[in-house]
């Protein structure tokens, strides 16, 4: 179990930090992709109006912070499992 936690933890820390710290503008493309996916889904259902805004870049930055903190918890849990 420690190996799984020590693998998933740092992976989550890196992935979450990438969006939370907006490294190389990671949160903005996520926002654009969500908007494009919503627009495509509306067109597929026959909706011709503007697509509603689903999530902002700030939301993705917040979720990245939550994922990074979860990764810290996993890493600490894996370290405690080894001890």
ROPA-239791 format. One record per atom (N, C-alpha, C): chain; x, y, z. Coordinates in pm, 1 decimal. Layout:
N
PT; kette; X; Y; Z
PT; A; X; Y; Z;
...
//
This chain:
83
PT; kette; X; Y; Z
PT; A; 82.8; -119.3; 0.0;
PT; A; 0.0; 0.0; 0.0;
PT; A; 86.8; 125.0; 0.0;
PT; A; 201.5; 117.9; 67.2;
PT; A; 289.4; 233.7; 73.8;
PT; A; 340.5; 271.5; -64.9;
PT; A; 367.0; 172.2; -147.4;
PT; A; 417.6; 200.2; -282.3;
PT; A; 311.7; 273.7; -364.4;
PT; A; 188.1; 232.5; -350.7;
PT; A; 79.1; 297.6; -423.9;
PT; A; 64.0; 442.1; -378.4;
PT; A; 64.2; 463.5; -248.1;
PT; A; 49.4; 599.5; -195.8;
PT; A; 168.7; 687.3; -232.8;
PT; A; 289.2; 630.3; -229.0;
PT; A; 408.4; 708.1; -264.0;
PT; A; 422.9; 728.2; -414.0;
PT; A; 345.1; 658.8; -492.7;
PT; A; 341.4; 684.4; -637.0;
PT; A; 231.9; 784.9; -671.4;
PT; A; 113.7; 763.7; -615.0;
PT; A; 0.5; 851.5; -644.3;
PT; A; 17.7; 989.4; -581.8;
PT; A; 78.9; 996.4; -464.1;
PT; A; 94.3; 1123.4; -394.5;
PT; A; 175.6; 1226.6; -472.0;
PT; A; 301.1; 1196.4; -505.0;
PT; A; 379.5; 1294.4; -581.7;
PT; A; 320.9; 1324.8; -719.5;
PT; A; 256.7; 1224.7; -780.2;
PT; A; 192.1; 1249.3; -909.6;
PT; A; 80.3; 1351.9; -894.9;
PT; A; -0.7; 1337.2; -790.8;
PT; A; -108.7; 1433.0; -765.9;
PT; A; -54.0; 1570.3; -728.7;
PT; A; 55.7; 1572.7; -654.8;
PT; A; 116.5; 1700.9; -617.9;
PT; A; 161.2; 1775.4; -742.9;
PT; A; 229.2; 1705.9; -831.8;
PT; A; 279.1; 1770.9; -953.7;
PT; A; 163.6; 1814.9; -1043.9;
PT; A; 67.0; 1725.8; -1065.2;
PT; A; -45.0; 1759.7; -1153.4;
PT; A; -129.9; 1872.2; -1095.5;
PT; A; -157.3; 1867.1; -966.6;
PT; A; -237.3; 1971.2; -903.3;
PT; A; -165.2; 2104.6; -900.2;
PT; A; -36.2; 2100.7; -871.1;
PT; A; 41.8; 2224.5; -867.3;
PT; A; 50.8; 2288.8; -1005.3;
PT; A; 53.1; 2206.6; -1107.6;
PT; A; 62.7; 2258.5; -1244.6;
PT; A; -56.1; 2350.3; -1274.2;
PT; A; -175.4; 2307.4; -1235.6;
PT; A; -294.1; 2390.0; -1259.7;
PT; A; -308.8; 2498.4; -1153.6;
PT; A; -278.4; 2467.1; -1027.2;
PT; A; -297.9; 2563.4; -919.2;
PT; A; -206.0; 2684.1; -932.4;
PT; A; -83.3; 2660.0; -972.8;
PT; A; 12.5; 2769.7; -989.0;
PT; A; 8.7; 2829.3; -1129.4;
PT; A; -78.0; 2773.5; -1213.6;
PT; A; -96.5; 2821.7; -1350.5;
PT; A; 35.6; 2822.1; -1427.9;
PT; A; 110.5; 2712.3; -1414.0;
PT; A; 238.7; 2700.5; -1482.6;
PT; A; 213.7; 2694.2; -1632.2;
PT; A; 279.6; 2781.9; -1704.3;
PT; A; 266.4; 2794.6; -1849.6;
PT; A; 120.9; 2813.7; -1891.2;
PT; A; 43.1; 2879.7; -1807.2;
PT; A; -95.4; 2910.4; -1840.0;
PT; A; -183.1; 2788.1; -1849.5;
PT; A; -166.6; 2692.2; -1760.9;
PT; A; -239.4; 2564.9; -1768.5;
PT; A; -388.3; 2579.8; -1743.6;
PT; A; -429.0; 2675.1; -1661.4;
PT; A; -570.6; 2687.2; -1625.4;
PT; A; -653.1; 2747.6; -1738.9;
PT; A; -594.1; 2836.0; -1816.1;
PT; A; -668.4; 2902.2; -1923.8;
PT; A; -707.0; 2803.8; -2035.0;
PT; A; -615.6; 2715.9; -2082.0;
PT; A; -658.9; 2617.3; -2181.5;
PT; A; -765.5; 2520.5; -2129.4;
PT; A; -760.4; 2488.7; -1999.9;
PT; A; -865.5; 2403.9; -1943.4;
PT; A; -1000.8; 2474.3; -1951.0;
PT; A; -1002.0; 2604.5; -1924.8;
PT; A; -1126.4; 2682.1; -1934.4;
PT; A; -1176.3; 2685.3; -2078.1;
PT; A; -1085.4; 2707.3; -2172.1;
PT; A; -1124.8; 2711.5; -2313.9;
PT; A; -1177.4; 2576.7; -2361.2;
PT; A; -1113.3; 2470.0; -2315.9;
PT; A; -1157.2; 2336.5; -2357.2;
PT; A; -1296.3; 2306.0; -2303.3;
PT; A; -1322.5; 2344.5; -2178.8;
PT; A; -1454.6; 2321.7; -2120.4;
PT; A; -1560.7; 2401.3; -2196.4;
PT; A; -1528.2; 2523.5; -2234.4;
PT; A; -1623.5; 2604.7; -2310.1;
PT; A; -1650.3; 2543.7; -2447.5;
PT; A; -1544.4; 2495.8; -2513.5;
PT; A; -1561.5; 2434.4; -2645.1;
PT; A; -1641.8; 2305.2; -2635.7;
PT; A; -1616.4; 2224.8; -2533.0;
PT; A; -1692.7; 2100.0; -2515.1;
PT; A; -1839.9; 2129.0; -2488.6;
PT; A; -1867.4; 2231.4; -2409.1;
PT; A; -2005.8; 2268.1; -2380.7;
PT; A; -2076.0; 2316.2; -2506.7;
PT; A; -2005.4; 2393.9; -2586.1;
PT; A; -2063.7; 2444.1; -2710.5;
PT; A; -2092.9; 2329.3; -2807.0;
PT; A; -2000.5; 2235.1; -2819.0;
PT; A; -2023.1; 2119.9; -2906.8;
PT; A; -2140.9; 2035.9; -2858.8;
PT; A; -2152.7; 2017.8; -2728.4;
PT; A; -2264.7; 1940.7; -2674.4;
PT; A; -2397.3; 2010.9; -2701.7;
PT; A; -2399.4; 2143.4; -2690.4;
PT; A; -2522.7; 2217.8; -2718.7;
PT; A; -2561.1; 2205.6; -2865.7;
PT; A; -2462.0; 2215.9; -2953.4;
PT; A; -2491.8; 2203.7; -3096.9;
PT; A; -2539.4; 2062.8; -3131.6;
PT; A; -2483.3; 1961.9; -3064.8;
PT; A; -2526.2; 1824.7; -3090.7;
PT; A; -2670.9; 1802.8; -3047.6;
PT; A; -2715.8; 1875.0; -2943.7;
PT; A; -2854.0; 1864.1; -2897.4;
PT; A; -2947.2; 1958.0; -2972.5;
PT; A; -2892.5; 2040.3; -3060.8;
PT; A; -2975.5; 2130.3; -3138.8;
PT; A; -2988.3; 2269.7; -3081.6;
PT; A; -2915.9; 2299.9; -2974.9;
PT; A; -2919.7; 2434.0; -2917.1;
PT; A; -2837.7; 2530.3; -3000.6;
PT; A; -2897.6; 2642.0; -3039.1;
PT; A; -2828.0; 2737.9; -3124.2;
PT; A; -2782.5; 2862.3; -3049.4;
PT; A; -2816.4; 2872.8; -2923.6;
PT; A; -2778.4; 2989.8; -2845.2;
PT; A; -2635.7; 2980.1; -2796.7;
PT; A; -2592.5; 3083.2; -2725.1;
PT; A; -2456.3; 3079.9; -2671.5;
PT; A; -2444.2; 2976.1; -2560.2;
PT; A; -2327.8; 2917.1; -2551.2;
PT; A; -2304.1; 2813.8; -2449.8;
PT; A; -2285.8; 2879.5; -2313.2;
PT; A; -2345.5; 2822.6; -2209.0;
PT; A; -2325.1; 2877.9; -2075.3;
PT; A; -2182.3; 2852.7; -2027.9;
PT; A; -2132.0; 2942.6; -1948.5;
PT; A; -1996.3; 2927.3; -1896.2;
PT; A; -1999.3; 2822.1; -1785.2;
PT; A; -1920.9; 2717.8; -1802.4;
PT; A; -1923.5; 2605.8; -1708.7;
PT; A; -1828.7; 2630.2; -1592.0;
PT; A; -1703.6; 2653.0; -1619.5;
PT; A; -1604.1; 2672.7; -1514.6;
PT; A; -1500.3; 2774.4; -1561.0;
PT; A; -1456.6; 2856.6; -1468.3;
PT; A; -1357.0; 2957.7; -1501.1;
PT; A; -1217.2; 2904.2; -1471.1;
PT; A; -1117.6; 2979.7; -1512.8;
PT; A; -979.4; 2941.2; -1485.0;
PT; A; -954.3; 2941.7; -1334.9;
PT; A; -1020.5; 3029.8; -1262.6;
PT; A; -1005.7; 3034.5; -1116.5;
PT; A; -1054.6; 2904.2; -1052.9;
PT; A; -1162.2; 2847.8; -1106.8;
PT; A; -1212.9; 2720.2; -1057.3;
PT; A; -1109.8; 2610.2; -1077.9;
PT; A; -1046.7; 2606.4; -1194.8;
PT; A; -946.8; 2503.7; -1221.8;
PT; A; -824.1; 2522.0; -1133.0;
PT; A; -788.6; 2647.0; -1103.3;
PT; A; -677.3; 2671.2; -1012.1;
PT; A; -712.1; 2622.3; -871.8;
PT; A; -834.9; 2645.5; -827.3;
PT; A; -878.2; 2597.7; -696.2;
PT; A; -876.7; 2445.8; -690.3;
PT; A; -930.7; 2380.6; -792.8;
PT; A; -932.8; 2234.9; -795.3;
PT; A; -791.0; 2177.7; -800.9;
PT; A; -700.6; 2245.4; -868.9;
PT; A; -560.5; 2203.0; -870.5;
PT; A; -499.5; 2208.8; -731.5;
PT; A; -534.2; 2312.6; -656.0;
PT; A; -484.3; 2323.8; -518.6;
PT; A; -539.2; 2211.4; -432.0;
PT; A; -666.1; 2176.9; -450.2;
PT; A; -726.2; 2067.7; -373.5;
PT; A; -657.8; 1935.6; -407.6;
PT; A; -631.2; 1912.5; -534.4;
PT; A; -565.4; 1788.8; -576.5;
PT; A; -422.5; 1783.3; -522.7;
PT; A; -351.8; 1896.4; -524.8;
PT; A; -215.0; 1899.5; -472.3;
PT; A; -213.9; 1871.0; -322.3;
PT; A; -308.4; 1926.4; -248.5;
PT; A; -315.6; 1898.4; -104.6;
PT; A; -350.8; 1752.4; -78.5;
PT; A; -435.8; 1695.1; -160.5;
PT; A; -465.4; 1552.7; -149.7;
PT; A; -341.3; 1468.5; -176.1;
PT; A; -258.2; 1512.7; -270.1;
PT; A; -132.6; 1443.0; -297.4;
PT; A; -37.9; 1447.6; -179.1;
PT; A; -36.3; 1560.9; -107.3;
PT; A; 46.0; 1570.8; 13.3;
PT; A; -2.5; 1472.0; 118.0;
PT; A; -134.1; 1460.4; 132.9;
PT; A; -190.7; 1365.0; 229.3;
PT; A; -153.8; 1221.6; 190.1;
PT; A; -163.2; 1188.0; 62.1;
PT; A; -126.5; 1053.6; 17.1;
PT; A; 21.6; 1025.6; 44.3;
PT; A; 105.5; 1123.3; 14.8;
PT; A; 250.0; 1105.5; 35.9;
PT; A; 280.2; 1085.7; 182.9;
PT; A; 222.3; 1168.0; 267.8;
PT; A; 245.1; 1151.1; 411.9;
PT; A; 191.7; 1017.6; 461.3;
PT; A; 78.2; 975.2; 409.2;
PT; A; 23.5; 845.2; 445.9;
PT; A; 116.9; 731.4; 403.1;
PT; A; 174.6; 744.5; 286.2;
PT; A; 269.9; 642.1; 240.0;
PT; A; 395.9; 639.1; 325.2;
PT; A; 442.4; 756.6; 366.5;
PT; A; 559.5; 761.5; 453.4;
PT; A; 530.4; 702.5; 591.4;
PT; A; 410.3; 728.9; 641.8;
PT; A; 372.6; 670.7; 770.8;
PT; A; 355.7; 519.7; 761.3;
PT; A; 312.9; 473.0; 645.7;
PT; A; 295.9; 328.9; 623.5;
PT; A; 431.3; 258.7; 627.0;
PT; A; 534.6; 325.4; 576.9;
PT; A; 668.7; 267.0; 576.5;
PT; A; 727.3; 259.9; 717.2;
PT; A; 691.4; 354.7; 801.3;
PT; A; 751.5; 361.0; 936.6;
PT; A; 697.4; 258.1; 1030.8;
//
